[in-house]
Amino acid sequence: MKTWDVAASAHLAEGKALGFQLGSGDWPLKGFVVRHDGGCHAWVNSCPHAGHSLNYGPNDFMTPDGGYIRCLSHGAKFEPDTGACVAGPCPGQYLQRLECHEDSGIIRVRAPASARDL
Ligand code: FES
């Protein structure tokens, strides 16, 4: 496990998300951070329904109103603070959380350098 600087706090607006990739090689860890009620939450970019990436565009993780995380493959919606699926094909399943905190204006995520080590 390692702590990574993934974004400047000022770049993550309420109801928005920023994607990131940690490590390199064949199995980089892909994730994203979300701003919700002023806090930040970090999630692995893998849908519990079928394991697809949730987004198509780089930071395209949220519903248009910013209220939920969405998976563009089959339309699952997730709570941004708990990761719980609340609509779509995987109700009751969860996104995988990564430890996240903010320090001196930087969003930091604690995670392995490879998706194989999750
Ligand atoms: S892979 Fe996400 S809803 Fe199917």
Backbone and ligand atoms as CSV (ligand in chain L), in Angstrom:
chain,resi,resn,atom,element,x,y,z
A,1,MET,N,N,0.842,-1.199,0.000
A,1,MET,CA,C,0.000,0.000,0.000
A,1,MET,C,C,0.878,1.249,0.000
A,2,LYS,N,N,0.369,2.243,-0.654
A,2,LYS,CA,C,1.117,3.487,-0.792
A,2,LYS,C,C,0.099,4.629,-0.785
A,3,THR,N,N,0.514,5.811,-0.374
A,3,THR,CA,C,-0.365,6.976,-0.444
A,3,THR,C,C,0.002,7.792,-1.682
A,4,TRP,N,N,-1.014,8.072,-2.478
A,4,TRP,CA,C,-0.820,8.756,-3.763
A,4,TRP,C,C,-1.535,10.105,-3.735
A,5,ASP,N,N,-0.925,11.127,-4.295
A,5,ASP,CA,C,-1.599,12.404,-4.513
A,5,ASP,C,C,-2.361,12.291,-5.832
A,6,VAL,N,N,-3.689,12.404,-5.779
A,6,VAL,CA,C,-4.458,12.172,-7.006
A,6,VAL,C,C,-5.063,13.436,-7.612
A,7,ALA,N,N,-5.264,14.497,-6.800
A,7,ALA,CA,C,-5.859,15.720,-7.354
A,7,ALA,C,C,-5.709,16.855,-6.352
A,8,ALA,N,N,-5.790,18.064,-6.848
A,8,ALA,CA,C,-5.874,19.234,-5.976
A,8,ALA,C,C,-7.313,19.343,-5.470
A,9,SER,N,N,-7.482,19.584,-4.181
A,9,SER,CA,C,-8.829,19.694,-3.607
A,9,SER,C,C,-9.681,20.707,-4.363
A,10,ALA,N,N,-9.078,21.808,-4.767
A,10,ALA,CA,C,-9.821,22.881,-5.436
A,10,ALA,C,C,-10.359,22.456,-6.792
A,11,HIS,N,N,-9.818,21.393,-7.360
A,11,HIS,CA,C,-10.272,20.944,-8.684
A,11,HIS,C,C,-11.459,19.994,-8.620
A,12,LEU,N,N,-11.856,19.605,-7.393
A,12,LEU,CA,C,-12.973,18.666,-7.252
A,12,LEU,C,C,-14.185,19.405,-6.670
A,13,ALA,N,N,-15.095,19.773,-7.543
A,13,ALA,CA,C,-16.282,20.540,-7.143
A,13,ALA,C,C,-17.366,19.601,-6.612
A,14,GLU,N,N,-18.277,20.150,-5.837
A,14,GLU,CA,C,-19.408,19.386,-5.305
A,14,GLU,C,C,-20.182,18.706,-6.439
A,15,GLY,N,N,-20.482,17.410,-6.245
A,15,GLY,CA,C,-21.249,16.666,-7.236
A,15,GLY,C,C,-20.459,16.251,-8.463
A,16,LYS,N,N,-19.145,16.433,-8.414
A,16,LYS,CA,C,-18.290,16.076,-9.556
A,16,LYS,C,C,-17.333,14.955,-9.162
A,17,ALA,N,N,-16.686,14.392,-10.166
A,17,ALA,CA,C,-15.726,13.317,-9.953
A,17,ALA,C,C,-14.490,13.546,-10.822
A,18,LEU,N,N,-13.362,13.023,-10.355
A,18,LEU,CA,C,-12.119,13.070,-11.116
A,18,LEU,C,C,-11.523,11.661,-11.158
A,19,GLY,N,N,-11.237,11.176,-12.344
A,19,GLY,CA,C,-10.641,9.860,-12.488
A,19,GLY,C,C,-9.143,9.911,-12.272
A,20,PHE,N,N,-8.568,8.769,-11.897
A,20,PHE,CA,C,-7.111,8.674,-11.762
A,20,PHE,C,C,-6.669,7.253,-12.084
A,21,GLN,N,N,-5.383,7.132,-12.352
A,21,GLN,CA,C,-4.780,5.821,-12.582
A,21,GLN,C,C,-3.508,5.746,-11.759
A,22,LEU,N,N,-3.350,4.683,-11.004
A,22,LEU,CA,C,-2.187,4.492,-10.145
A,22,LEU,C,C,-1.345,3.348,-10.687
A,23,GLY,N,N,-0.041,3.527,-10.610
A,23,GLY,CA,C,0.854,2.481,-11.067
A,23,GLY,C,C,0.889,2.416,-12.579
A,24,SER,N,N,1.601,1.421,-13.086
A,24,SER,CA,C,1.740,1.271,-14.530
A,24,SER,C,C,1.774,-0.224,-14.843
A,25,GLY,N,N,2.199,-0.558,-16.020
A,25,GLY,CA,C,2.253,-1.969,-16.384
A,25,GLY,C,C,0.907,-2.474,-16.857
A,26,ASP,N,N,0.717,-3.781,-16.780
A,26,ASP,CA,C,-0.485,-4.398,-17.338
A,26,ASP,C,C,-1.724,-4.206,-16.476
A,27,TRP,N,N,-1.548,-3.947,-15.173
A,27,TRP,CA,C,-2.693,-3.882,-14.266
A,27,TRP,C,C,-2.676,-2.610,-13.432
A,28,PRO,N,N,-2.666,-1.433,-14.062
A,28,PRO,CA,C,-2.746,-0.214,-13.252
A,28,PRO,C,C,-4.082,-0.174,-12.513
A,29,LEU,N,N,-4.094,0.491,-11.382
A,29,LEU,CA,C,-5.331,0.615,-10.611
A,29,LEU,C,C,-6.068,1.869,-11.073
A,30,LYS,N,N,-7.270,1.701,-11.579
A,30,LYS,CA,C,-8.079,2.835,-12.040
A,30,LYS,C,C,-9.158,3.123,-11.009
A,31,GLY,N,N,-9.277,4.398,-10.677
A,31,GLY,CA,C,-10.263,4.794,-9.697
A,31,GLY,C,C,-10.744,6.217,-9.941
A,32,PHE,N,N,-11.532,6.718,-9.008
A,32,PHE,CA,C,-12.013,8.093,-9.114
A,32,PHE,C,C,-12.380,8.601,-7.726
A,33,VAL,N,N,-12.298,9.921,-7.586
A,33,VAL,CA,C,-12.719,10.578,-6.354
A,33,VAL,C,C,-13.960,11.407,-6.642
A,34,VAL,N,N,-14.834,11.473,-5.642
A,34,VAL,CA,C,-16.117,12.175,-5.764
A,34,VAL,C,C,-16.240,13.171,-4.618
A,35,ARG,N,N,-16.748,14.360,-4.925
A,35,ARG,CA,C,-17.061,15.343,-3.871
A,35,ARG,C,C,-18.548,15.229,-3.550
A,36,HIS,N,N,-18.848,14.969,-2.264
A,36,HIS,CA,C,-20.250,14.832,-1.846
A,36,HIS,C,C,-20.409,15.417,-0.448
A,37,ASP,N,N,-21.341,16.352,-0.291
A,37,ASP,CA,C,-21.554,17.054,0.980
A,37,ASP,C,C,-20.234,17.595,1.533
A,38,GLY,N,N,-19.382,18.076,0.661
A,38,GLY,CA,C,-18.129,18.697,1.056
A,38,GLY,C,C,-16.987,17.725,1.299
A,39,GLY,N,N,-17.298,16.448,1.438
A,39,GLY,CA,C,-16.249,15.457,1.685
A,39,GLY,C,C,-15.785,14.804,0.399
A,40,CYS,N,N,-14.725,14.010,0.502
A,40,CYS,CA,C,-14.288,13.285,-0.687
A,40,CYS,C,C,-14.319,11.787,-0.421
A,41,HIS,N,N,-14.651,11.052,-1.461
A,41,HIS,CA,C,-14.749,9.601,-1.392
A,41,HIS,C,C,-14.029,9.047,-2.619
A,42,ALA,N,N,-13.303,7.961,-2.418
A,42,ALA,CA,C,-12.558,7.360,-3.530
A,42,ALA,C,C,-13.062,5.941,-3.772
A,43,TRP,N,N,-13.189,5.604,-5.050
A,43,TRP,CA,C,-13.738,4.303,-5.445
A,43,TRP,C,C,-12.910,3.699,-6.553
A,44,VAL,N,N,-12.870,2.378,-6.576
A,44,VAL,CA,C,-12.265,1.662,-7.695
A,44,VAL,C,C,-13.214,1.770,-8.885
A,45,ASN,N,N,-12.642,1.998,-10.057
A,45,ASN,CA,C,-13.464,2.151,-11.258
A,45,ASN,C,C,-13.787,0.783,-11.856
A,46,SER,N,N,-14.635,0.056,-11.151
A,46,SER,CA,C,-15.062,-1.263,-11.610
A,46,SER,C,C,-16.476,-1.502,-11.091
A,47,CYS,N,N,-17.393,-1.742,-11.997
A,47,CYS,CA,C,-18.795,-1.905,-11.602
A,47,CYS,C,C,-19.025,-3.296,-11.014
A,48,PRO,N,N,-19.732,-3.395,-9.879
A,48,PRO,CA,C,-19.981,-4.716,-9.298
A,48,PRO,C,C,-20.918,-5.571,-10.150
A,49,HIS,N,N,-21.586,-4.975,-11.119
A,49,HIS,CA,C,-22.483,-5.764,-11.965
A,49,HIS,C,C,-21.695,-6.700,-12.880
A,50,ALA,N,N,-20.837,-6.157,-13.731
A,50,ALA,CA,C,-20.111,-6.993,-14.693
A,50,ALA,C,C,-18.638,-6.631,-14.782
A,51,GLY,N,N,-18.160,-5.802,-13.864
A,51,GLY,CA,C,-16.740,-5.492,-13.815
A,51,GLY,C,C,-16.263,-4.477,-14.832
A,52,HIS,N,N,-17.182,-3.844,-15.552
A,52,HIS,CA,C,-16.782,-2.835,-16.534
A,52,HIS,C,C,-16.339,-1.558,-15.835
A,53,SER,N,N,-15.548,-0.737,-16.543
A,53,SER,CA,C,-15.327,0.627,-16.090
A,53,SER,C,C,-16.663,1.356,-16.101
A,54,LEU,N,N,-16.858,2.286,-15.156
A,54,LEU,CA,C,-18.153,2.947,-15.068
A,54,LEU,C,C,-18.330,4.030,-16.130
A,55,ASN,N,N,-17.209,4.635,-16.543
A,55,ASN,CA,C,-17.278,5.834,-17.381
A,55,ASN,C,C,-16.883,5.547,-18.820
A,56,TYR,N,N,-17.209,6.497,-19.696
A,56,TYR,CA,C,-16.668,6.514,-21.055
A,56,TYR,C,C,-15.638,7.637,-21.163
A,57,GLY,N,N,-16.039,8.860,-20.826
A,57,GLY,CA,C,-15.109,9.992,-20.831
A,57,GLY,C,C,-14.266,9.998,-19.559
A,58,PRO,N,N,-13.181,10.784,-19.528
A,58,PRO,CA,C,-12.221,10.739,-18.420
A,58,PRO,C,C,-12.832,10.968,-17.029
A,59,ASN,N,N,-13.718,11.919,-16.881
A,59,ASN,CA,C,-14.268,12.237,-15.561
A,59,ASN,C,C,-15.792,12.096,-15.529
A,60,ASP,N,N,-16.311,11.274,-16.396
A,60,ASP,CA,C,-17.756,11.163,-16.595
A,60,ASP,C,C,-18.337,10.041,-15.726
A,61,PHE,N,N,-18.422,10.307,-14.411
A,61,PHE,CA,C,-18.865,9.287,-13.463
A,61,PHE,C,C,-20.217,9.598,-12.819
A,62,MET,N,N,-20.721,10.812,-12.987
A,62,MET,CA,C,-21.869,11.241,-12.194
A,62,MET,C,C,-23.120,11.412,-13.068
A,63,THR,N,N,-24.287,11.263,-12.408
A,63,THR,CA,C,-25.524,11.631,-13.083
A,63,THR,C,C,-25.500,13.137,-13.346
A,64,PRO,N,N,-26.297,13.616,-14.307
A,64,PRO,CA,C,-26.248,15.044,-14.653
A,64,PRO,C,C,-26.497,15.977,-13.461
A,65,ASP,N,N,-27.310,15.540,-12.491
A,65,ASP,CA,C,-27.576,16.393,-11.325
A,65,ASP,C,C,-26.500,16.267,-10.252
A,66,GLY,N,N,-25.515,15.413,-10.461
A,66,GLY,CA,C,-24.425,15.262,-9.500
A,66,GLY,C,C,-24.796,14.474,-8.258
A,67,GLY,N,N,-25.994,13.895,-8.237
A,67,GLY,CA,C,-26.464,13.226,-7.026
A,67,GLY,C,C,-25.998,11.791,-6.872
A,68,TYR,N,N,-25.649,11.147,-7.977
A,68,TYR,CA,C,-25.279,9.732,-7.932
A,68,TYR,C,C,-24.113,9.455,-8.870
A,69,ILE,N,N,-23.368,8.414,-8.516
A,69,ILE,CA,C,-22.406,7.828,-9.448
A,69,ILE,C,C,-23.205,6.913,-10.372
A,70,ARG,N,N,-22.821,6.865,-11.631
A,70,ARG,CA,C,-23.551,5.992,-12.552
A,70,ARG,C,C,-22.568,5.143,-13.348
A,71,CYS,N,N,-23.053,3.981,-13.761
A,71,CYS,CA,C,-22.293,3.134,-14.681
A,71,CYS,C,C,-22.964,3.248,-16.041
A,72,LEU,N,N,-22.188,3.630,-17.046
A,72,LEU,CA,C,-22.766,3.861,-18.360
A,72,LEU,C,C,-22.995,2.561,-19.134
A,73,SER,N,N,-22.488,1.428,-18.639
A,73,SER,CA,C,-22.687,0.165,-19.372
A,73,SER,C,C,-24.144,-0.269,-19.368
A,74,HIS,N,N,-24.732,-0.385,-18.165
A,74,HIS,CA,C,-26.123,-0.858,-18.071
A,74,HIS,C,C,-26.951,-0.005,-17.131
A,75,GLY,N,N,-26.468,1.168,-16.770
A,75,GLY,CA,C,-27.294,2.134,-16.066
A,75,GLY,C,C,-27.376,2.023,-14.562
A,76,ALA,N,N,-26.483,1.291,-13.901
A,76,ALA,CA,C,-26.522,1.233,-12.436
A,76,ALA,C,C,-26.251,2.620,-11.845
A,77,LYS,N,N,-26.906,2.903,-10.715
A,77,LYS,CA,C,-26.668,4.148,-9.973
A,77,LYS,C,C,-26.217,3.789,-8.561
A,78,PHE,N,N,-25.251,4.559,-8.062
A,78,PHE,CA,C,-24.648,4.297,-6.760
A,78,PHE,C,C,-24.645,5.562,-5.912
A,79,GLU,N,N,-24.836,5.394,-4.601
A,79,GLU,CA,C,-24.704,6.531,-3.692
A,79,GLU,C,C,-23.240,6.963,-3.655
A,80,PRO,N,N,-22.982,8.282,-3.732
A,80,PRO,CA,C,-21.599,8.740,-3.804
A,80,PRO,C,C,-20.815,8.584,-2.506
A,81,ASP,N,N,-21.511,8.449,-1.373
A,81,ASP,CA,C,-20.798,8.347,-0.097
A,81,ASP,C,C,-20.716,6.918,0.439
A,82,THR,N,N,-21.637,6.039,0.049
A,82,THR,CA,C,-21.589,4.652,0.532
A,82,THR,C,C,-21.175,3.671,-0.561
A,83,GLY,N,N,-21.326,4.062,-1.820
A,83,GLY,CA,C,-21.031,3.156,-2.927
A,83,GLY,C,C,-22.107,2.124,-3.168
A,84,ALA,N,N,-23.235,2.223,-2.458
A,84,ALA,CA,C,-24.309,1.241,-2.605
A,84,ALA,C,C,-25.043,1.444,-3.921
A,85,CYS,N,N,-25.313,0.349,-4.614
A,85,CYS,CA,C,-26.130,0.400,-5.819
A,85,CYS,C,C,-27.586,0.587,-5.404
A,86,VAL,N,N,-28.233,1.624,-5.927
A,86,VAL,CA,C,-29.619,1.919,-5.562
A,86,VAL,C,C,-30.572,1.808,-6.745
A,87,ALA,N,N,-30.034,1.586,-7.946
A,87,ALA,CA,C,-30.877,1.403,-9.128
A,87,ALA,C,C,-30.064,0.694,-10.193
A,88,GLY,N,N,-30.766,-0.046,-11.049
A,88,GLY,CA,C,-30.087,-0.768,-12.114
A,88,GLY,C,C,-29.949,-2.242,-11.795
A,89,PRO,N,N,-28.989,-2.924,-12.432
A,89,PRO,CA,C,-28.951,-4.387,-12.376
A,89,PRO,C,C,-28.257,-5.001,-11.157
A,90,CYS,N,N,-27.734,-4.193,-10.224
A,90,CYS,CA,C,-26.980,-4.792,-9.108
A,90,CYS,C,C,-27.387,-4.209,-7.754
A,91,PRO,N,N,-28.691,-4.100,-7.452
A,91,PRO,CA,C,-29.095,-3.524,-6.168
A,91,PRO,C,C,-28.518,-4.310,-4.998
A,92,GLY,N,N,-28.061,-3.564,-3.974
A,92,GLY,CA,C,-27.497,-4.199,-2.787
A,92,GLY,C,C,-26.005,-4.494,-2.902
A,93,GLN,N,N,-25.428,-4.307,-4.081
A,93,GLN,CA,C,-23.979,-4.474,-4.214
A,93,GLN,C,C,-23.310,-3.116,-4.073
A,94,TYR,N,N,-22.005,-3.138,-3.877
A,94,TYR,CA,C,-21.266,-1.905,-3.568
A,94,TYR,C,C,-20.058,-1.738,-4.476
A,95,LEU,N,N,-19.733,-0.489,-4.755
A,95,LEU,CA,C,-18.434,-0.151,-5.319
A,95,LEU,C,C,-17.366,-0.443,-4.266
A,96,GLN,N,N,-16.145,-0.664,-4.716
A,96,GLN,CA,C,-15.054,-0.932,-3.775
A,96,GLN,C,C,-14.396,0.384,-3.359
A,97,ARG,N,N,-14.423,0.648,-2.060
A,97,ARG,CA,C,-13.901,1.908,-1.531
A,97,ARG,C,C,-12.384,1.873,-1.406
A,98,LEU,N,N,-11.773,3.031,-1.662
A,98,LEU,CA,C,-10.355,3.240,-1.366
A,98,LEU,C,C,-10.264,4.294,-0.267
A,99,GLU,N,N,-9.301,4.144,0.615
A,99,GLU,CA,C,-9.100,5.107,1.696
A,99,GLU,C,C,-8.679,6.441,1.091
A,100,CYS,N,N,-9.325,7.523,1.547
A,100,CYS,CA,C,-9.112,8.837,0.932
A,100,CYS,C,C,-9.107,9.909,2.007
A,101,HIS,N,N,-8.216,10.866,1.913
A,101,HIS,CA,C,-8.268,12.013,2.811
A,101,HIS,C,C,-7.685,13.232,2.091
A,102,GLU,N,N,-7.970,14.400,2.677
A,102,GLU,CA,C,-7.456,15.644,2.115
A,102,GLU,C,C,-6.487,16.270,3.106
A,103,ASP,N,N,-5.379,16.775,2.587
A,103,ASP,CA,C,-4.333,17.328,3.427
A,103,ASP,C,C,-3.639,18.447,2.652
A,104,SER,N,N,-3.638,19.648,3.219
A,104,SER,CA,C,-2.957,20.787,2.587
A,104,SER,C,C,-3.398,20.999,1.139
A,105,GLY,N,N,-4.703,20.850,0.895
A,105,GLY,CA,C,-5.230,21.131,-0.432
A,105,GLY,C,C,-4.993,20.042,-1.457
A,106,ILE,N,N,-4.581,18.867,-0.999
A,106,ILE,CA,C,-4.335,17.747,-1.904
A,106,ILE,C,C,-5.222,16.570,-1.490
A,107,ILE,N,N,-5.837,15.922,-2.465
A,107,ILE,CA,C,-6.603,14.696,-2.197
A,107,ILE,C,C,-5.644,13.521,-2.328
A,108,ARG,N,N,-5.593,12.730,-1.259
A,108,ARG,CA,C,-4.658,11.598,-1.228
A,108,ARG,C,C,-5.440,10.290,-1.081
A,109,VAL,N,N,-4.995,9.296,-1.793
A,109,VAL,CA,C,-5.640,7.977,-1.776
A,109,VAL,C,C,-4.601,6.942,-1.387
A,110,ARG,N,N,-4.997,6.055,-0.482
A,110,ARG,CA,C,-4.111,4.960,-0.080
A,110,ARG,C,C,-4.556,3.706,-0.834
A,111,ALA,N,N,-3.640,3.155,-1.609
A,111,ALA,CA,C,-4.014,2.039,-2.482
A,111,ALA,C,C,-2.758,1.327,-2.953
A,112,PRO,N,N,-2.902,0.087,-3.426
A,112,PRO,CA,C,-1.772,-0.595,-4.032
A,112,PRO,C,C,-1.477,-0.019,-5.413
A,113,ALA,N,N,-0.316,-0.339,-5.963
A,113,ALA,CA,C,0.085,0.180,-7.269
A,113,ALA,C,C,-0.492,-0.631,-8.416
A,114,SER,N,N,-1.188,-1.699,-8.090
A,114,SER,CA,C,-1.724,-2.553,-9.138
A,114,SER,C,C,-3.110,-3.054,-8.752
A,115,ALA,N,N,-3.979,-3.143,-9.728
A,115,ALA,CA,C,-5.326,-3.685,-9.472
A,115,ALA,C,C,-5.255,-5.147,-9.026
A,116,ARG,N,N,-4.170,-5.833,-9.338
A,116,ARG,CA,C,-4.028,-7.230,-8.904
A,116,ARG,C,C,-3.898,-7.355,-7.396
A,117,ASP,N,N,-3.491,-6.249,-6.725
A,117,ASP,CA,C,-3.235,-6.303,-5.281
A,117,ASP,C,C,-4.378,-5.763,-4.440
A,118,LEU,N,N,-5.507,-5.526,-5.050
A,118,LEU,CA,C,-6.660,-5.046,-4.280
A,118,LEU,C,C,-7.156,-6.119,-3.329
L,1,FES,S1,S,-21.374,-3.212,-15.831
L,1,FES,FE1,FE,-22.164,-1.520,-14.698
L,1,FES,S2,S,-24.300,-1.665,-14.862
L,1,FES,FE2,FE,-23.536,-3.396,-15.939
